[in-house]
């Protein structure tokens, strides 16, 4: 129970960081953020890490997922 709560808490925190980082990056790109503060820079620099976390653990292509994980598409099993 506690592990599930912590997982949800960290997932929510990562989502909030990602949204805020993306908002700051878009503002900077458009020129609305003339002088980024240390917090703005930290949020923008967290985007690659958050993207990796999403790709690894949340996306359908992450760890333990995919069409070839059950061994159905091994090269030695195919009849060419």
Residue frames as qw, qx, qy, qz and C-alpha x, y, z in Angstrom:
[[0.000, 0.887, 0.463, 0.000, 0.00, 0.00, 0.00],
 [0.280, -0.829, 0.102, 0.474, 2.76, 2.44, 0.91],
 [0.443, -0.165, 0.597, 0.648, 4.74, 1.52, -2.22],
 [0.249, 0.602, 0.656, 0.380, 1.74, 2.21, -4.45],
 [0.117, -0.943, -0.258, 0.176, 1.15, 5.56, -2.73],
 [0.376, -0.646, 0.322, 0.581, 4.79, 6.57, -3.20],
 [0.418, 0.150, 0.680, 0.583, 4.69, 5.51, -6.85],
 [0.128, 0.800, 0.544, 0.220, 1.61, 7.64, -7.45],
 [0.266, -0.897, -0.059, 0.348, 3.17, 10.54, -5.56],
 [0.411, -0.424, 0.480, 0.649, 6.38, 10.42, -7.61],
 [0.344, 0.395, 0.697, 0.490, 4.42, 10.01, -10.86],
 [0.009, 0.914, 0.405, 0.009, 2.32, 13.06, -10.02],
 [0.337, -0.793, 0.162, 0.480, 5.42, 15.08, -9.11],
 [0.442, -0.117, 0.614, 0.643, 7.12, 14.07, -12.38],
 [0.249, 0.651, 0.636, 0.332, 4.02, 15.06, -14.33],
 [0.120, -0.956, -0.198, 0.178, 3.89, 18.48, -12.65],
 [0.416, -0.596, 0.372, 0.577, 7.62, 19.02, -13.24],
 [0.437, 0.172, 0.685, 0.557, 7.23, 18.03, -16.87],
 [0.149, 0.822, 0.516, 0.187, 4.30, 20.36, -17.48],
 [0.226, -0.930, -0.012, 0.288, 6.01, 23.28, -15.75],
 [0.491, -0.391, 0.500, 0.596, 9.29, 22.60, -17.52],
 [0.386, 0.408, 0.666, 0.490, 7.53, 22.46, -20.86],
 [0.024, 0.932, 0.361, 0.010, 5.68, 25.70, -20.14],
 [0.334, -0.810, 0.201, 0.438, 8.93, 27.46, -19.23],
 [0.502, -0.116, 0.617, 0.594, 10.70, 26.08, -22.31],
 [0.294, 0.655, 0.596, 0.360, 7.90, 27.30, -24.59],
 [0.124, -0.967, -0.164, 0.153, 7.91, 30.72, -22.92],
 [0.435, -0.602, 0.392, 0.543, 11.68, 30.96, -23.36],
 [0.484, 0.182, 0.672, 0.531, 11.44, 29.83, -26.99],
 [0.175, 0.806, 0.504, 0.255, 8.80, 32.47, -27.77],
 [0.317, 0.396, -0.129, 0.852, 10.81, 35.19, -26.04],
 [0.473, -0.730, -0.241, -0.430, 8.35, 35.73, -23.19],
 [0.792, -0.568, -0.039, 0.220, 10.97, 34.63, -20.64],
 [0.354, 0.877, -0.238, 0.220, 13.65, 37.26, -21.14],
 [0.066, 0.602, -0.695, 0.389, 15.79, 36.49, -18.08],
 [0.828, -0.228, -0.485, -0.162, 15.28, 32.91, -16.89],
 [0.459, -0.696, 0.430, -0.347, 15.83, 32.35, -13.20],
 [0.039, -0.386, 0.917, -0.088, 17.62, 29.38, -11.68],
 [0.568, 0.178, 0.702, -0.391, 14.27, 27.62, -11.18],
 [0.680, 0.606, -0.024, -0.412, 13.36, 28.15, -14.85],
 [0.339, 0.608, -0.707, -0.125, 16.67, 26.70, -15.98],
 [0.255, -0.204, 0.914, -0.241, 16.36, 23.72, -13.61],
 [0.674, 0.344, 0.488, -0.434, 12.85, 22.98, -14.88],
 [0.639, 0.655, -0.252, -0.315, 13.98, 23.16, -18.50],
 [0.183, 0.542, -0.820, 0.012, 17.00, 20.95, -17.81],
 [0.483, -0.076, 0.800, -0.349, 14.78, 18.34, -16.16],
 [0.734, 0.398, -0.028, -0.550, 12.89, 17.71, -19.41],
 [0.537, 0.413, -0.718, -0.157, 15.33, 15.12, -20.87],
 [0.031, -0.156, 0.909, -0.385, 15.30, 13.16, -17.61],
 [0.548, 0.226, 0.491, -0.639, 11.52, 13.25, -17.43],
 [0.685, 0.446, -0.327, -0.475, 11.30, 12.21, -21.07],
 [0.343, 0.331, -0.878, 0.044, 13.55, 9.25, -20.37],
 [0.258, 0.004, 0.806, -0.533, 11.48, 8.27, -17.33],
 [0.680, 0.336, 0.163, -0.631, 8.32, 8.41, -19.42],
 [0.625, 0.450, -0.559, -0.306, 9.86, 6.36, -22.23],
 [0.207, 0.292, -0.909, 0.212, 11.27, 3.76, -19.83],
 [0.072, 0.111, 0.868, -0.479, 8.38, 3.25, -17.42],
 [0.421, 0.430, 0.414, -0.683, 5.17, 4.69, -18.86],
 [0.466, 0.465, -0.396, -0.640, 5.23, 4.41, -22.63],
 [0.950, 0.120, 0.150, -0.246, 4.12, 1.27, -24.47],
 [0.740, 0.537, -0.361, 0.185, 7.71, 0.83, -25.68],
 [0.244, -0.757, 0.495, -0.350, 9.26, 0.82, -22.21],
 [0.015, -0.366, 0.910, -0.195, 10.75, -1.87, -20.04],
 [0.304, 0.111, 0.909, -0.263, 8.92, -5.17, -20.23],
 [0.566, 0.595, 0.352, -0.450, 6.66, -4.15, -23.11],
 [0.178, 0.552, -0.570, -0.582, 6.71, -4.61, -26.83],
 [0.857, 0.256, -0.113, -0.433, 5.68, -7.01, -29.52],
 [0.708, 0.393, -0.583, 0.069, 8.81, -9.21, -29.48],
 [0.260, -0.563, 0.628, -0.470, 9.14, -9.83, -25.78],
 [0.864, -0.116, 0.362, -0.329, 7.42, -13.20, -25.83],
 [0.416, -0.348, 0.773, 0.329, 9.98, -14.59, -28.29],
 [0.680, 0.519, 0.498, -0.146, 7.53, -14.79, -31.17],
 [0.531, 0.846, -0.045, -0.012, 9.71, -12.78, -33.52],
 [0.551, -0.579, 0.503, 0.329, 13.16, -14.26, -32.98],
 [0.381, 0.634, -0.496, -0.455, 15.21, -14.44, -36.18],
 [0.010, -0.262, 0.961, 0.093, 15.93, -18.17, -35.79],
 [0.399, 0.301, 0.795, -0.344, 12.22, -19.00, -35.49],
 [0.488, 0.605, -0.003, -0.629, 11.17, -17.30, -38.72],
 [0.700, 0.204, 0.634, 0.259, 10.68, -19.24, -41.93],
 [0.171, 0.735, -0.201, -0.624, 12.17, -17.15, -44.72]]
